[in-house]
């Protein structure tokens, strides 16, 4: 990329819409063009972590929600000097887990986190690609609290404001690079 653009402009320019995926009536947000551009990906990672870079108390862990959240959360964790914790679909993690089922805009899902993923009192940043109905983030928030940690905030690439996802995020700080 030859010109310098803000993270929200990069997201708007490089995320493409795929109609009727994964099922009819859903407009899927494809982030692969953004990920394929190293400059845009780097700016995106920086922008997702920026509000928590100098937070006090600091963020101890960054949660990435399966699957695209992993791609964004792991480098954000590195940028913040924090650990990375995957929140996965049911049956994908070894050992004892906490589980939470929830409804999403096109079905039902269950997420899990390992019971020993956090130290008591850890401050955790949730990172995901899209905040749609808020159900996925709400489930992750519950899992983190069940594990004895505290959610510091939420950082997402895209927020689908027409679905009113913040009605399910409670009093948590939500940072979205591009509300649509």
N, C-alpha and C positions, 0 to 999 in steps of 0.2 A: 504494500500500500504506500503510495507516494505522499498522500496528504495525511495530516494528523487530524483525527476525528475523535469526538467524545465517545465514551463507552456506550451511551444510549444510542448515538447515531450509528456506531458500528453494529450494534445489535439490530437496529432497525434495517440497516442495509444488508446484513449478512444472514439473517434468519429468514427462512422461506416457509411459506404456507403450503401445506399438502392437504387438499380437501379429501374428506371421506376416509381418513386413516386414523386409527386402526379399524374404524367401522363407519358406516354411513352417518353423516351429520356432524362428525367431529372434524375440526380444522386443526390438524397437527402442526406444531411449530418445529421445523427441522433446523437444528443448530449445527449440523455438520459443516456447512460452509463457513461458519464462524470459527469452529474448531480447526479447520484446515488452514486458516490464515494465522500464522504465528504472531504477527503484530496485534491483530484483533483479539486473539485468544489471550495474549499477555495483558492487554489493556483491560479485558473483561475480568480476568482473575484479580488484577489490582483493584478494579472498581468494586467487585463483590466484597473484598476484604477491607477496603478503605475505612468504612465507618467504625470498624472494630480494631484497627491497627493500634491506636493509642488508648483504647478503652481501659478504664480502671474500675473494678479489677479486670485483669486481662482475660482473654478467651483461652481456655485450656485445651479444648477439643473442638474440632469441626466435624459435624455429622454430614455425610453425603447420603442422599436417598437414592436407592437403586432405581434406575441404572444410570441415567444421564447425570444425576446429582453427583455420582462418584467422580465423573470427569472434571467437574467444576470444583468440588469440595476439596479434593486432595491437593491441588496446587494452592488453593486458598489457605489450607492448613499450613503448608510449607511457608507461604508468604507471611503468615501471622506467627510463625514459630510455635505452632500448636500441633497436637496429635490429630490424626484422622480416624474417625470411627464410621464404618459402613452400617447403614440401616438397610436391611435386605428383605426380600420377599420370604415368606415362610419356608422353612426347610433348607435354607441355603447356608446357615451358620452352624458351626460345630458347638457342642457344649450347651449348657443351660442358657435359655434366652427369655426375655420378656417379649410378649406378642400383643399386637393390637390390630383388630380388624376395623375397616372403615369403608364407606362408599366413596367412589370417585365418579367423575362425570360420565363414565361409560362402563360401570361395573362395580365389583366388590374386590377388595384386596386385603391381605394381612401382611403387616410388616413386623420384623423382629430385630432386636439388638441383643448382643451377648450381655449376660447379667454382670459380668466383670469389666465392661467396656469403659466405665467411668469410676473415678475416685469420688467419695462423698464430697459434695460441694463444688465439683468441677463446673466451670462456666462454659457453656456449649453454644456454638453458633451453628444453626441449621442452614445448609446451603442446598439449593435445588435449582433446576432449570426453569420450571414453570410453576407459578402459584395460580392454580385454577379455582377449584371450589374451596380449597383450604383443608380438605379432609386428610390429605397426605401429611401436611405439616402438623395438623392437629394430632394425628396418630404418632408422629415422630416426637412431638412435644411430650405427649403422655409417656412414651417409652423412656425418654430421657429422664423425666421426673420419677418414673417407677424405679429407675436405676440409681436414684439418689443424687442426680446432678440438677443443675439449674440452667434453663435456656436463657442465654444472653440476648439473642435476637435471631432474626431470619434474614437471609440475603438470597435473592432470586434474580435470575436473568430477566424473565418476563412475568408480568402479573396480568392476568385476565380480569380486569376490573369489572367487566359486565357480569361476571359470575359472583361478585361480592365476596371474595375469599377472606377479606379481613374480618368478616363477621365470625370467623372460626379461629382467628389467631389471638383472640383475647387482647390483653394489654401488652403483648410482645411488640418490640420495635421491628418493623418490616422495612427492608431496603430493597427496592426493585429497580433494576437498571432501566427497564422499559415497561411502563404500564400501558396496556393496550385494551 
